[in-house]
Amino acid sequence: MSVYEDFGVRTIINVAGASTRVSGALMPQGVIDAMSDAATESVSMTDLQAGASRYIAEVTGAEAGYVTAGASSALTLGSAAILAGLNPGIMDRLPDTTGIKNEFIISREQRNGYDHAARLAGAKLVEVGMNEVVANAGVRRTEAWEYEAAITPNTAAIYYGTGPDSEPPLAEVIGVGRKHGLPVIVDAAGELPPKANLRKFIDMGADLVAFSGGKALRGPQSSGILCGRRDLIASVALQHLDMDEFFDIWDPAPEFIPKAELQGIPRHGIGRGFKVAKEEVAGLLFALKTFVEGGYDESYAEQRGYLEYLVDGLSGLSAEAVIDVPVEGSPALMLTLDEDALGKTAFEVSHELKNGEPRVFVQEMALAQGGIIVHPLNLNQARTEALADALRRVLKS
C-alpha cells in the first residue's frame, strides 16, 4: 500500500504536464537520491545557499543565484530585493513601501495571476500598452517607448513576463531599463527548455531572472531558481534566511553576502514564509546539473514513443491525433475531437477521464476548441497502456 492509499487519496495518471495542480513533474531517481542523502546530515543554510549560488552562477552566467520555494517565491524575493536593496530597515517593514520608490512598470498584456508575487513584496504595478490585438481593435502591441513614457520619480523597476510571443522584445525593454538605471526582473518560470534560455536573458542584460525548478528541470515541485546581480541576490538571502544571528560572529561568504556593507542584519524578512529545506536545495541542484549536462535528452525520444503508442491505439476513434515535436524538450499529442460524433464535448471527455479508473488528468488548454492535449513527461510504459485503455473507453462514439 502506498503512502497515498494510507490517507485515502487516489493517484492519477498525469498527462497535464508539470503544473502544480497535478503535483508537478515526477522526479528522477537521482534527484530523489540526492534529497535522501541531504536528509542524513545537517548543514548551515547560509553555506548551502552560497554553494548553490556559485553553481547557479556558473550555469547561467549570472553574478549569483539562489534556490527559492518555486518561481513565484523567486519573483517575490526578487521584487523585495529591488525595493530594499541592502537596507535592513526597509527589509524589516516590507511590504510597506511608504516613502520609497515602489512602482514596477509592466505591459498590460503581460498581466496575469502570477504577478501577485511582485505585489506581495509591496510593488505597485503600473500598466503600459493596450490589449488591442486581443480586443480585435488594432494591430499594435505594447512598444518599448511606452515603458519609457511611464517612468516617474517613483519608478523602481521593470517587470517582464517572457514567453515565445512576448512583446515588445525583451532586449528593447532592457535597453530602456539601462538608459534610466532601472533593474529589469524577468518571469521565465516556464521557459526551460531550451537549455540556452538559462543564459539567454542574463546575456541580454536582465538584472534578475526566475525559473521554475519543478517543471522541465524535474526537481522538487516547491523549488525555483533566481539568478542575477550579486547585490540583489545578497538582498534576497538577507530577506529569506533565518536571521536569528549575532552580527559580530556571523560570517557569511563575502562574495555571497557583503557583511562589510551592512549596518546590521534584519529580523526575519518577507521571505521567511518561503522556507526551502536542505533536501530541496540538494534536489534542485542535482536536477539542474542533470538538465545542463543533457541527462534528460534521451527521455524526449522515449516520450515520443509513448505518444506514438497512443496514436496507434486510438485509430478509428472520433479524434484526430497529431504529435508536436519541438526542437528541444518534451513532445505533445493533440487530440482534436469530433464532438458531434462522440455526442459529448471535450470538457465532458476531460471530466470523465478525471473521474474514471484510473483517474487521468489531461492538459486542458485546448478544451474550448474541442481539443485534448496529452503531455508525456510523467509517462512510462505501464501508465501509457492504462492511458490508452482509458482514452479508448471515453472516446468511443
C-alpha positions as CSV (number, residue, x, y, z in Angstrom):
1,M,0.0,0.0,0.0
2,S,1.3,3.5,-1.0
3,V,1.5,6.5,1.3
4,Y,-1.3,8.0,-0.6
5,E,-3.6,5.0,-0.1
6,D,-2.7,5.2,3.6
7,F,-4.5,8.5,3.7
8,G,-7.3,7.6,1.3
9,V,-6.0,9.5,-1.7
10,R,-6.3,8.1,-5.2
11,T,-3.3,8.6,-7.5
12,I,-3.7,9.9,-11.1
13,I,-2.1,9.5,-14.5
14,N,-0.8,13.0,-15.0
15,V,-0.6,13.9,-18.7
16,A,-1.3,17.5,-18.0
17,G,2.4,18.2,-17.6
18,A,4.3,19.8,-14.7
19,S,1.5,22.0,-13.4
20,T,1.3,22.4,-9.6
21,R,-2.3,21.3,-9.5
22,V,-1.3,17.9,-10.7
23,S,1.7,17.8,-8.4
24,G,4.4,18.7,-11.0
25,A,6.9,16.5,-12.7
26,L,7.9,13.1,-11.3
27,M,11.4,13.4,-10.0
28,P,14.1,11.1,-11.5
29,Q,15.7,8.6,-9.1
30,G,18.9,10.7,-9.0
31,V,17.0,13.7,-7.6
32,I,15.3,11.5,-5.1
33,D,18.6,10.0,-4.0
34,A,20.2,13.5,-3.7
35,M,17.4,14.6,-1.4
36,S,17.6,11.5,0.6
37,D,21.3,11.9,1.0
38,A,20.9,15.5,2.1
39,A,18.4,14.5,4.7
40,T,21.1,12.4,6.6
41,E,23.3,15.4,7.6
42,S,23.0,18.9,9.0
43,V,24.4,22.0,7.2
44,S,24.5,25.7,7.6
45,M,21.8,27.0,5.2
46,T,23.8,30.1,4.6
47,D,26.7,28.0,3.4
48,L,24.4,25.8,1.4
49,Q,22.8,28.7,-0.4
50,A,26.2,30.2,-1.0
51,G,27.3,26.9,-2.7
52,A,24.1,26.9,-4.7
53,S,24.8,30.5,-5.8
54,R,28.2,29.5,-7.1
55,Y,26.8,26.7,-9.2
56,I,23.8,28.6,-10.5
57,A,26.1,31.5,-11.5
58,E,28.3,29.0,-13.3
59,V,25.5,27.6,-15.5
60,T,23.5,30.8,-16.0
61,G,26.3,33.3,-16.5
62,A,24.8,35.5,-13.7
63,E,26.8,37.0,-10.9
64,A,25.0,35.0,-8.3
65,G,21.9,32.7,-7.8
66,Y,19.6,31.4,-5.2
67,V,17.3,28.4,-4.6
68,T,13.8,29.5,-3.8
69,A,10.5,27.9,-2.9
70,G,9.3,28.0,-6.5
71,A,9.4,30.6,-9.3
72,S,6.6,32.7,-7.6
73,S,8.7,32.9,-4.4
74,A,11.7,33.9,-6.6
75,L,9.6,36.8,-8.0
76,T,8.5,38.0,-4.6
77,L,12.0,37.8,-3.2
78,G,13.5,39.5,-6.3
79,S,11.0,42.2,-6.1
80,A,11.7,42.7,-2.4
81,A,15.4,42.9,-3.2
82,I,14.8,45.6,-5.7
83,L,12.7,47.6,-3.2
84,A,15.0,47.2,-0.2
85,G,18.5,46.8,-1.6
86,L,20.9,46.2,1.3
87,N,18.9,48.4,3.7
88,P,17.8,46.3,6.7
89,G,15.4,48.9,7.9
90,I,13.4,48.7,4.7
91,M,13.6,44.9,4.7
92,D,12.1,44.9,8.2
93,R,9.0,46.9,7.1
94,L,8.2,45.3,3.7
95,P,5.6,45.1,2.2
96,D,5.1,48.6,3.5
97,T,6.7,50.8,0.8
98,T,5.6,54.2,2.1
99,G,8.2,56.8,1.2
100,I,10.3,54.6,-1.1
101,K,10.2,54.0,-4.9
102,N,7.7,51.2,-5.4
103,E,6.4,51.3,-9.0
104,F,7.2,48.4,-11.3
105,I,6.3,49.1,-15.0
106,I,4.6,46.1,-16.7
107,S,3.0,45.6,-20.1
108,R,-0.8,45.4,-19.8
109,E,-0.9,42.3,-21.9
110,Q,1.7,40.6,-19.6
111,R,-0.5,40.9,-16.6
112,N,-1.5,37.6,-15.1
113,G,-2.3,35.9,-11.7
114,Y,1.3,35.2,-11.1
115,D,2.3,38.8,-10.9
116,H,0.7,38.8,-7.5
117,A,4.2,37.7,-6.5
118,A,5.6,41.2,-7.0
119,R,2.6,42.9,-5.4
120,L,3.1,40.7,-2.3
121,A,6.5,42.3,-1.8
122,G,5.0,45.8,-1.9
123,A,5.4,46.7,-5.5
124,K,2.7,48.7,-7.3
125,L,2.3,47.6,-10.9
126,V,2.0,50.4,-13.4
127,E,0.5,49.1,-16.7
128,V,1.5,50.3,-20.2
129,G,0.3,49.4,-23.6
130,M,-3.1,48.2,-24.7
131,N,-4.6,44.8,-25.4
132,E,-5.7,45.9,-28.9
133,V,-4.9,42.7,-30.7
134,V,-6.8,40.6,-28.2
135,A,-9.7,43.1,-28.2
136,N,-9.8,43.0,-32.1
137,A,-9.4,46.7,-32.0
138,G,-6.0,47.2,-33.7
139,V,-2.8,45.6,-34.9
140,R,-0.2,47.0,-32.5
141,R,1.0,45.5,-29.3
142,T,2.9,47.2,-26.4
143,E,6.0,49.1,-27.6
144,A,9.2,49.9,-25.8
145,W,8.7,53.7,-25.9
146,E,5.6,53.2,-23.7
147,Y,7.8,51.9,-20.8
148,E,10.0,54.9,-21.1
149,A,7.0,57.3,-21.2
150,A,5.7,55.8,-17.9
151,I,8.8,56.4,-15.9
152,T,8.4,58.7,-12.9
153,P,10.5,59.5,-9.8
154,N,8.6,56.7,-8.1
155,T,9.6,54.0,-10.6
156,A,11.7,51.2,-9.1
157,A,11.9,48.6,-11.8
158,I,10.5,47.0,-14.9
159,Y,8.7,43.6,-14.6
160,Y,8.7,41.4,-17.7
161,G,6.9,38.1,-18.3
162,T,8.7,36.3,-21.1
163,G,7.4,33.7,-23.4
164,P,7.7,32.7,-27.1
165,D,5.4,35.5,-28.2
166,S,6.2,38.2,-25.7
167,E,6.2,41.8,-26.9
168,P,8.0,44.2,-27.1
169,P,11.3,42.3,-27.4
170,L,13.0,41.9,-24.1
171,A,16.2,43.4,-25.4
172,E,14.4,46.7,-26.2
173,V,12.8,46.8,-22.7
174,I,16.2,46.1,-21.1
175,G,17.6,49.0,-23.1
176,V,15.0,51.3,-21.6
177,G,16.0,50.0,-18.1
178,R,19.7,50.6,-18.8
179,K,19.1,54.1,-20.1
180,H,17.3,55.1,-16.9
181,G,19.1,52.9,-14.3
182,L,16.1,50.7,-13.7
183,P,16.5,46.9,-12.9
184,V,14.6,44.5,-15.1
185,I,13.1,41.4,-13.4
186,V,12.1,38.6,-15.7
187,D,9.5,35.9,-15.1
188,A,10.8,32.9,-17.1
189,A,9.2,30.3,-14.9
190,G,8.2,28.0,-17.8
191,E,11.0,28.9,-20.3
192,L,13.0,25.7,-19.9
193,P,13.9,24.0,-22.2
194,P,15.8,25.0,-24.3
195,K,18.9,24.9,-22.2
196,A,20.1,28.0,-23.9
197,N,17.5,30.0,-22.0
198,L,19.4,29.5,-18.8
199,R,21.9,32.1,-20.1
200,K,19.8,33.9,-22.7
201,F,18.1,36.5,-20.5
202,I,21.1,37.2,-18.4
203,D,23.2,37.6,-21.5
204,M,20.7,40.1,-22.8
205,G,21.2,42.2,-19.6
206,A,18.3,41.2,-17.3
207,D,19.1,42.0,-13.7
208,L,17.1,39.1,-12.2
209,V,15.6,36.0,-13.8
210,A,13.2,33.5,-12.2
211,F,12.9,29.9,-13.3
212,S,10.7,27.0,-12.0
213,G,12.6,24.1,-10.5
214,G,9.7,21.6,-10.7
215,K,8.8,21.7,-14.4
216,A,11.3,20.7,-17.1
217,L,14.2,20.6,-14.6
218,R,12.2,17.8,-12.7
219,G,13.4,19.0,-9.3
220,P,11.2,19.3,-6.3
221,Q,7.9,20.9,-7.2
222,S,8.3,23.5,-4.5
223,S,11.7,24.7,-5.8
224,G,12.8,27.5,-8.1
225,I,15.8,29.5,-9.2
226,L,16.6,33.2,-9.1
227,C,19.7,34.4,-10.8
228,G,21.2,37.8,-11.5
229,R,23.1,40.7,-9.9
230,R,25.2,39.8,-6.9
231,D,23.9,42.7,-4.7
232,L,20.2,41.8,-5.4
233,I,20.8,38.1,-4.6
234,A,22.5,39.2,-1.4
235,S,19.4,41.1,-0.5
236,V,17.3,38.1,-1.3
237,A,19.4,36.0,1.0
238,L,19.1,38.5,3.9
239,Q,15.3,38.5,3.5
240,H,15.0,34.8,3.2
241,L,17.5,33.1,5.5
242,D,17.0,32.6,9.2
243,M,18.5,35.8,10.5
244,D,18.4,34.9,14.3
245,E,22.2,35.7,14.4
246,F,24.7,37.8,16.4
247,F,26.2,40.2,13.9
248,D,29.7,40.1,15.4
249,I,30.1,36.3,15.0
250,W,28.1,35.9,11.8
251,D,30.4,35.0,8.9
252,P,28.6,34.6,5.5
253,A,30.8,34.1,2.5
254,P,31.7,37.7,1.4
255,E,31.1,37.0,-2.3
256,F,27.6,35.9,-1.3
257,I,26.6,38.4,1.4
258,P,28.8,41.5,1.7
259,K,28.7,41.9,5.5
260,A,31.1,44.9,5.4
261,E,28.4,46.9,3.5
262,L,25.7,46.3,6.1
263,Q,24.8,48.5,9.0
264,G,23.3,45.4,10.7
265,I,21.2,42.4,9.8
266,P,17.4,42.4,9.5
267,R,15.0,40.4,11.5
268,H,13.2,37.6,9.8
269,G,12.2,39.1,6.4
270,I,9.4,38.8,4.0
271,G,10.9,35.6,2.6
272,R,10.6,33.7,5.9
273,G,7.4,32.1,4.8
274,F,9.1,30.8,1.7
275,K,11.5,28.4,3.5
276,V,13.5,26.0,1.4
277,A,14.7,22.8,3.0
278,K,18.2,21.5,2.6
279,E,16.7,18.4,0.8
280,E,15.0,20.7,-1.7
281,V,18.2,22.7,-2.4
282,A,20.1,19.5,-3.0
283,G,17.4,18.0,-5.2
284,L,17.1,21.2,-7.3
285,L,20.9,21.5,-7.8
286,F,21.1,17.8,-8.9
287,A,18.1,18.3,-11.2
288,L,19.7,21.4,-12.7
289,K,23.0,19.7,-13.2
290,T,21.2,16.8,-14.9
291,F,19.4,19.2,-17.2
292,V,22.5,21.2,-18.1
293,E,24.5,18.1,-18.8
294,G,21.9,16.6,-21.2
295,G,20.7,13.9,-18.8
296,Y,17.1,14.3,-19.9
297,D,17.7,14.3,-23.7
298,E,17.2,10.6,-24.2
299,S,13.9,10.7,-22.4
300,Y,12.3,13.0,-25.0
301,A,12.6,10.2,-27.6
302,E,11.1,7.8,-25.1
303,Q,8.2,10.2,-24.5
304,R,7.6,10.4,-28.3
305,G,7.4,6.6,-28.4
306,Y,4.7,6.6,-25.7
307,L,2.7,9.1,-27.8
308,E,3.1,7.0,-30.9
309,Y,1.8,4.0,-29.0
310,L,-1.3,6.1,-28.1
311,V,-1.8,7.2,-31.6
312,D,-1.8,3.6,-32.9
313,G,-4.2,2.6,-30.2
314,L,-6.7,5.3,-30.9
315,S,-7.0,4.8,-34.7
316,G,-10.6,4.5,-35.8
317,L,-11.9,6.6,-32.9
318,S,-13.6,10.0,-33.2
319,A,-10.4,12.0,-32.7
320,E,-7.6,13.3,-34.9
321,A,-4.2,12.8,-33.4
322,V,-1.2,14.9,-34.1
323,I,2.2,14.8,-32.3
324,D,4.1,18.0,-32.0
325,V,7.8,17.6,-31.6
326,P,9.8,20.7,-30.5
327,V,13.5,21.2,-31.3
328,E,14.3,20.5,-27.7
329,G,12.1,19.2,-24.9
330,S,9.1,17.0,-24.5
331,P,6.7,16.4,-27.4
332,A,3.0,16.7,-27.0
333,L,-0.1,14.9,-28.5
334,M,-3.1,17.0,-29.7
335,L,-6.3,15.1,-29.9
336,T,-8.9,17.1,-31.8
337,L,-12.3,15.5,-31.0
338,D,-15.3,15.0,-33.3
339,E,-17.7,16.2,-30.7
340,D,-20.7,15.6,-32.8
341,A,-19.8,12.0,-33.5
342,L,-18.9,11.5,-29.8
343,G,-22.1,13.1,-28.6
344,K,-20.1,14.9,-25.9
345,T,-17.7,17.9,-25.6
346,A,-14.0,18.0,-24.8
347,F,-15.0,19.3,-21.4
348,E,-17.1,16.3,-20.8
349,V,-14.4,13.9,-22.0
350,S,-11.9,15.5,-19.7
351,H,-14.3,15.3,-16.8
352,E,-15.0,11.6,-17.5
353,L,-11.2,10.9,-17.6
354,K,-10.7,12.7,-14.3
355,N,-13.3,10.5,-12.6
356,G,-12.6,7.2,-14.2
357,E,-10.4,4.3,-13.2
358,P,-7.6,5.1,-13.4
359,R,-8.0,8.8,-13.0
360,V,-6.5,10.7,-15.9
361,F,-5.7,14.5,-15.9
362,V,-5.1,15.9,-19.4
363,Q,-3.8,19.3,-20.4
364,E,-7.0,21.4,-20.7
365,M,-5.7,24.5,-22.6
366,A,-7.5,23.4,-25.8
367,L,-10.8,22.2,-24.4
368,A,-12.8,25.2,-25.7
369,Q,-11.5,24.4,-29.2
370,G,-12.6,20.7,-28.9
371,G,-9.1,19.5,-28.2
372,I,-7.3,17.5,-25.5
373,I,-3.5,17.7,-25.1
374,V,-1.5,14.8,-23.7
375,H,1.8,15.7,-22.2
376,P,4.1,12.6,-21.8
377,L,6.5,14.0,-19.2
378,N,5.3,11.6,-16.5
379,L,4.5,8.5,-18.6
380,N,6.1,5.1,-18.5
381,Q,5.0,2.0,-20.4
382,A,2.5,0.8,-17.8
383,R,0.9,4.2,-17.5
384,T,0.8,4.6,-21.2
385,E,-1.0,1.3,-21.6
386,A,-3.5,2.2,-18.9
387,L,-4.0,5.7,-20.5
388,A,-4.7,4.1,-23.9
389,D,-7.4,1.9,-22.4
390,A,-8.9,4.9,-20.6
391,L,-8.9,7.0,-23.8
392,R,-10.4,4.2,-25.9
393,R,-13.2,3.8,-23.4
394,V,-14.1,7.5,-23.3
395,L,-13.7,8.2,-27.0
396,K,-16.0,5.6,-28.3
397,S,-18.6,7.2,-30.5
